[in-house]
Structures are given as C-alpha cells and as structure tokens.
Amino acid sequence: MLGGRFLPAVAATFTLMAVLAACTQREGGAVSVMRSEDGAPSVAVTWCDDSSPRRITVSIEEKESERPVAKFTTTKGRDHFATLNLESPGPDWTLLSGDPRLTPGITYRLMAWPGSGKEMGFGQSPFTVEELNELKPGQIAGGYPGETLTRSQFEEYAKSICG
C-alpha cells in the first residue's frame, strides 16, 4: 500500500515537468502592437526562420483574468513580417473566435505562434489601448514603456532572441 504522501509528490513532479516543458518552447520570433502606416491599430509579427510559416495564429487575452478576447489565423506571412489590422483584418486573416474590439483601462496579452504552437512561439507582449494610441504611424511598441521600434529594429530584436 502506498503512503498518503506519495501520490501528492508524484502529482507535483508531473506538474513541474509540464511547466518545464512549456518553458523550453523555442522562441522563434516576436509579436507586438503597432500603428500601421495608415494609422490603424495593428499587430506586428516577425520570425527568424528563413522560410515563412505555413500558418500564423495571433491571440489576444485579458492579462489579469486570462479571458480570451480574440483569436486570428493567416497563411499569408511573407518577408519575415506579417501585420494584422485589428479594426479591419482583411481577406488574409480569419477571425477564429472572439471580438477584437478593445477596452481602455485593461491590460491585454498578445501572443503569436506558427503552426500548432507546440514547438515554437513568437512570444508574448502586454499592452493597453492607451499605449497603442500613443504610437505614431509605422511605430511598433518596444519592450519598455514608451519605447518604439521601426520594422527593421523589430526584426533585429527578434533575431537576437531566437533560440
């Protein structure tokens, strides 16, 4: 007969293994909010591999509650860069679930990944509507509050973090 302390220890070990496995997912690019050249609130995704991913998924959730807000997918990534216009996604993007209208005063988490996302991710990026509204056309939000990047700087940043 097994002692009462054995089963909780086994459960804790499997939980730790699952967490460590999730942490070993390879970072293959970057994702952030941006203001497109025409001024639309958008998402920028860049990747490090030389080939374009067959499918890219972008997900937005409320950071605190982890409540899903919207999820999009596309098969049209090219030139190490893809953009998603949140107000008018266009024919290249499909809204899989949710409603992409964002509410001021909420911190969101933006995530993106290629394919199924099991082996590689394009990272995560927190943002607020207020931060997004401060961006000028062509600017991509950087890693620090108030930091902005150009497309080429964003692509270089992604290359520096790729595993």
Steps between C-alpha positions, in 0.01 A plus 500: 500500500632843409531767765273805489798724424609315186215596267522877565877481437443321169238756398737785589779339296278472189385859543861619521590297191212658306609850605860432401390360165300815433802712589716319246285605205735656248464874444472542123410865462319790659154656520390849604238764435562766241341790320492419128614753242136597442450552877302183579559315830676182396714205602853440370645149482851411388686168495858383472481195275584556135178337386163659566278306740212317335259642755523779760258534791458821700312495829395784730391443859441711808824471694361485854212259445651319198155534340528449123410810298570409137693247296606536135688284251663554162700306243637818342822575691782621275830683514551418872210730588121491525254763617147467625272805489279462810221721361492347153697174475456463124469181296837354608389461863221285643340581835478161673328619817412802708465870431813711439349824631720608790402691813709780655631437851561126449842341460499246221745224413583451134638160393595350165633167376559307179312180419361334813730699730614186681867530409553869441345833589539857383480624857258703707453871543284685754332823387217741571280698263657815643852379406380400155343843449834672576670334203552700182448343154771242431603461866511165679487489881831395653571305816510801732222754565528776241756311289418479130662306218502516122430184299873434447576554872216263591636234263852542646358470852332171406823362354680583826257292710450203270612167635 
